[in-house]
Amino acid sequence: MSYFRDKVVLVTGGSSGLGRMIAEAAAQAGAKVAIVGLEPNVVRQATDELGGSNDVLGVCANITRQKDVDRLFEAVNERFGQLDVLVNGAGRTDRGNIADTTPEQFCDLLELNFLATVRCTRAALPHLLARRGHLVNIGSLAAKTASRWLGAYPVTKFAVAAFSQQLRLELGPKGLHVLLVCPGPVTRKESRLYPLASSGGIPVRARRPGGGARTRAINPQWLAEEILRGCENRRPELVVPARARILFALAQLWPSLGDRILLRNT
């Protein structure tokens, strides 16, 4: 029997992208799934394609608002009566020169990428602790090392990484499993250039997924399955590609060497 059979999995950002793949993988593993998104039509379509049955719940919510977070968890509890896994997958990236990134832009991105994660986690903790459940925070390679031209994005993801570690240390002994996922660029159906949040002057390649990093894009279906395996095995972190850990270690031991490697590979 699948580990996830009859478990309840809530995925923020679950109506598209990697979040959608995680929701699909969980549903295929036998879980009951709740997905959260901002656009009603997209949430409705994703819910229908996931099965549209009583085992799938779609909720349209703005998780940067506490009242929407409260409504979301009330809906999940009313439908399923439990929660075993929270995947904090909602977020967005950024592009721009760091010197031109304003405090307001930092605040705006922190609201979605970090504070929404805090809000949802706080709401989920009583349910997850009661069931020795799983908290999955989607970070980024930028949660471990900051690169050029990513605007406020690395700051928000560093915060997610620190939050995840604190939760592991404080609540791990009480039964909570915390998995921090730090992937490189994930394959998308459509190619895209991210808009600039601050002034121009950055290379076009830096506006592509990954910020111009010279690394192969990750298959989202494969990554979703790895995340579920990480939960089942209660891993603390999942870094993809794994070889990036070498850069992280070098950057901590020899910051100047880490900077030179980043400059060469981004």
N, C-alpha and C positions, 0 to 999 in steps of 0.2 A: 504494500500500500504506500502511496506517495506520502512523504512527510507533510505536505501541504493540504492533504485531503481534509476538507471541512474547516480549515483555518480561514480567518478573515483577514484580508490584505487590503489596506488603504494606500492608494498611490496618488499623491498630489502631482499635478502635471501629467496625469495618467491618460489624457485624451489624445496625446500626440507624442512624437519623438521617442526617446528612450523610455519615458514613463509608460507610454502605451505598450511598448515591447515587454516591460516588466509585468504590466497588468495581464497581457496575453499569456505570458509564460506561467504566471501564477494560476490563471484560470485553467490552463491546460494541465497543470499539476493537481487540479482538484480543489483549488481554493475558491472561496467566495470573495468577490472582488468589488471594491468601491473605488471609482476613479473621480478625480476632481479636476476641473478645468474652468477657464474663464469665459469661454465662448459657448453659449447654449447649443448652437447647431453642431459644433464640433463634439461636444460632450454627448449629445444625443446620438450622433452617428457612431461614435466609438462604443457607446453602450450597446447599441443595436448590433454592431459587428462582433462584440464580445459574447453575444448570446441573448441579451435583452431579457433574461429570465430573472426569477427572484434571487438568483445567485450573483447577479450583477447590479450594482447601484451606481448611477451617474449623478453627480452633484455639481451644479454650477456655483462657484463661490470665488470670492476674492480673498485669498488667505492672508493678505496684508491687513485685513480688517478683523478685529477680534470677534465682532458679532457674527461674521460669516464663518469663522472657525468654530464658534460655539454651535451654530446651526448645523455645520457639517458633521460634527461629532455626535450631535443629537440624532441626526438622520441615520448615521451608521449604527448607533446603538439601538435605535428603534427598529431598524430592519434586521440586524444580525444578532444583537444582544451581546456581542463580544468584539474584541480586536486583538489579533495576534501579531500583525506586522504593520508598521507604518513606514512607508517609503517617502521621504521628503525629496521629491524629484522636481518640483516646480522651481523655475529660475530662468535667468537669461544671462547672456554674456555681454560684453562691452568692448568698444574699440575707441582709442583716442590717445593723445599724448598725456602723460600723467601730470605734467606741469599745467596743462590747460583744463584738467578735470576739476570741476567746482565742488565745493562742499555739498551743494544741493544734489549733484549727480551721485556723489558717494552715498548720501542719505537715501536717495531713491533706490539705488541698487541694493543697499543693505536691507531695506524693507522687505524686498522679495527674496533675495538669495539667503539672507541670514535670519532676520527677525521673524519672517513667516515660518521658518524652520523651528525657531524657538517657540512660537505660538502653538504650532501643531504638536510639537513634542510635549509641551506642558499639558495639553489637553489629552494626549494619548497615554501619558505615563501611568496613571492609575490602572488602566486596562492592561497595558503591556506588563507591568509588574505583577499583576494578579495572575497572569498566564505564562510568566517567564518568556515573554515575547521578544520580538526583534524590532530594532529601530535601524533603518537604513538611511543614511544621509549621503546624497549624491554630491560629491565635491568635484574635483577636477585635478589634473596635474598642476594647475595653478593654485591649488590649495597647499601645495608643498614647495613650490618655487615660483617666483614671480618673473614673468617675461615682459618684453617690451610691448608697447602699444595696446595693452589690454585695459586701459582706463582703470575704473574702480573694481573691476572683476576680481583680480587676485586678492585684494583686501577682504572682499566678502567671502571668498572661499577659504582663506586662511582662518577666518572666524568660524566657519563651519567645522574645520578640522579641529580647532581648539575646543569647541563646544562638544564635539564627539568624544574627544579624549577625556574631558572632565566627566561626561556622563558615564563612560566606561569605568573610570576610577571610582566614582561615587556610587553608582547604581549597579555596576556589574556584580558586585558581591551580593546584591539583593535579587539577582535573577535576570536583570535586563541585559540582552545582547545588543551591542551597538556595532554596526558595520559602516565604516567610512569607505566610500567608493570614489577612487580618484582616476577617472579615465582620461585618455587623450581624446582627440576629435572622433566623433561617432559618425558613421556613414549616414547620410540623409538621402531621401529619394530625389530631392532637387538640389542643385548647386545654389549657393547663395553667397552674397557679400554682406557682411554685417555693416550697418550704418555707423557713422562716426558720432560719438556722444560729445566729443570736443572738437577742436579745430583739426584741419586736415594735416597733410604733410607726412603721412605714414604710407608705407608701400601697400599697393593693392593686395599683395599676397597676405599681408597681415590682417586683412579684413575677411579672409576666408576662415572656415572652421579650423580651430587649432592655433589661430593667430600666426600662421606662417611656420609653425613647427614642422621640422622634417621628420615626420613619423607617419606610419600607415594608419588610415582611418579604421576604426573598430566596427565590426559587425554588431549591430545593436541586439539582434536576436541572441547571438552567442553571449554577449555581455549580460543580458537579462538572465540567461540560464546560469551564468557564473555567479551572479548576485544571489539567486535562490540557493545555489550550492553553498555560497558563503554563509547564508543564514542557517542552513541545515547543519553546517560544521562549526557555526558560531565563531567565524573568523573576525578579527578586529579591523582589518583593512584589506582592500582589494585595489591594487595599483596596476593599471594597464596602459602601456606595456610594462611588464615587470622590470625590464632593464632600466626604467626611469629611476628606480630606487638607487641605482649607482650614482646618478647625478645628484639626487637628494643628499646622499651621504657625503659626497665630495663637497657639495656646496656648504654643508654644515662644518666640515673639517677645514676646508680651504675656500673661503668665499670668493677670492679673486679667481681661482681656477674654475669654480662653478660659474662665475660670470662669463669667463672666456668661452666655456662650453656652450652656454646659452646664446651668446652672441654669434657663435659659429653655426648653431643649429636652429635659429629662429630668424 
